[in-house]
Amino acid sequence: IHLIAMGNSDQYGFNRNGDYFAGPVLEKNAHTFVTNGHMFREHRNKDPKKAIGSVKYAGYDPKGMQRVELIVHMDKDKAEEEYQMAKQGKALSFSMSCRVPNDRCSICGNEAKSISAYCEHLGRRMGQYDNDMRKYAFAYNDKPTFFDISRVKNPADRIAHFLSYSFNEGDDICKAASA
């Protein structure tokens, strides 16, 4: 599957979870999808042995669409549901997970290593506009290590969807993605 993992928050805004990934951060760290990542379903990512696929390529396009794109190989047996959906030309959506040393508040700059250390802005008003500061409250994720790309029903990033599918059916490769 060729898919969009996420967009540059400088271009697309923070995601539905309030996470912000700047373009230079994505350019520097997109490769960690390959070195550390696996394909899962709905972020059930505790055990890599339960992965339904693997990330073969990750790249960030700084001059074009400003997004991270992946090439993912999914195992037909482990990902039977996704395989059948893709064969029918149905859209699959995705969501990533990463580890960060801390989240940094867009309003006050507080650096939190855990949710319990969040400031008032991230703890109670994530994604909301602060009239006094004239800013939205979101979490900068400056040093992500990506370890999960999951097929999900509701992606946090608004552009995290498939671009194309390819199937190895014997000697033929078939495409089922709509134009």
PyMOL commands that set and color helices and strands:
alter all, ss='L'
color gray80, all
select helices_A, chain A and resi 9-12+23-29+32-36+48-50+80-87+115-117+120-125
alter helices_A, ss='H'
color red, helices_A
select strands_A, chain A and resi 2-7+19-20+38-41+53-60+67-74+93-99+103-105+111-112+129-130+135-136+139-140+145-152+162-164+166-169+172-175
alter strands_A, ss='S'
color yellow, strands_A
deselect
rebuild
show_as cartoon
